[in-house]
């Protein structure tokens, strides 16, 4: 800031705003308040009296905006917390198994950083003195093993965890396991006869066990004792 004095009326020129061409029309300071001096001209260099047309006293006052550190440990009411703290989620949703459908699997990663801000306006100063890169409490999301649901098989065995800076959502779909449907020689379904359902593998949500015992039906014979499974298969005897 340059200040020129003519008699008792000082004129202010804000060099940062490059308004030197406005000298002569400004008679008050512009901009925000509460800045502090970097250097202040001493009275020894400032001629308070005796202005003449040939000599106009000019002195420069250098001022600086104060800055502060803002983060989770040093919050400030003027700075939105999202500027220095954010959370992302890895959500695995399940669908298709009715009341047996598992609850969502949710993982969370917290990101934090420190920013440099003005305590007067709350404005973030990019690449400021206190600014640090975003840091997370873990590097990536963990793998999610899909739960085994009795009577159902899933379309995925596992959801691989990944490294991300944004929230992610994945969906696992379940479908009913196949069953054995006893029929008569005319291929008509036998009534009031059990229809065994293939059992889901205990170690792999996408698979069913390799065989199933066939029901005994009075008055009918079957050439099979057990039926090998096919995922989602509904077999006729």
Protein Blocks (a to p, Z undefined) as FASTA:
>chain_A
ZZddehjbccdddfklopmlmgojaccdedjehiacfbdcdfklpcfbhpafklccdddd
ddddddddddfklccfkbcfklmgccdddddddehjajmlccdddddddddddddddfkl
opacehifklccdddfbfbdcdddddddehiacfbfbdcddddfbdcddddddddddddd
dddfkopacehiacddddddfkbmkbccfbdcddddehiacfbfbdcddehiacdZZ
